[in-house]
Amino acid sequence: MSRTTPEPNTNHRIDRAIESLALIGDRWTIIVMHYLRHETVLRYGELEAAITGISRGVLTRTLRSMERDGLVERKVYPVLPPRVEYTLTELGLSLIEPIIALCEWSEANYDLVKAARNAYDDANGAKT
């Protein structure tokens, strides 16, 4: 019996969805979007102070990734020390509603998901 390699995924819609979901796949992107949504324009230091638990490196990488993806605009002012402000782009703003829907679903179903995990762990002897 010979083994065959499965054919690669040729469904471009799935590929696009996976790539698009990767834009918000980490918690920091969603948290940065949350703060920019409420404050409209924030300086780097304001974001750093507002977001509990984020390191400077992670914040910098998150903002660069978001800028690369077209979700935020970075504006640098030619002053000393440098002043940098971040705002959501139109594309970033268009993502707010779906993120809110995901957050609302998460909040509404948190207890159900937690109970399912506990039941699974209990049935399978997993440690939590």
HELIX and SHEET records of a PDB file:
HELIX    1   1 HIS A   12  ALA A   22  1                                  11    
HELIX    2   2 ARG A   27  GLU A   39  1                                  13    
HELIX    3   3 TYR A   44  ALA A   50  1                                   7    
HELIX    4   4 ARG A   56  ARG A   68  1                                  13    
HELIX    5   5 GLU A   90  ASN A  124  1                                  35    
SHEET    1   A 3 VAL A  41  ARG A  43  0                                        
SHEET    2   A 3 ARG A  83  LEU A  88 -1                                        
SHEET    3   A 3 VAL A  72  TYR A  77 -1                                        
END                                                                             
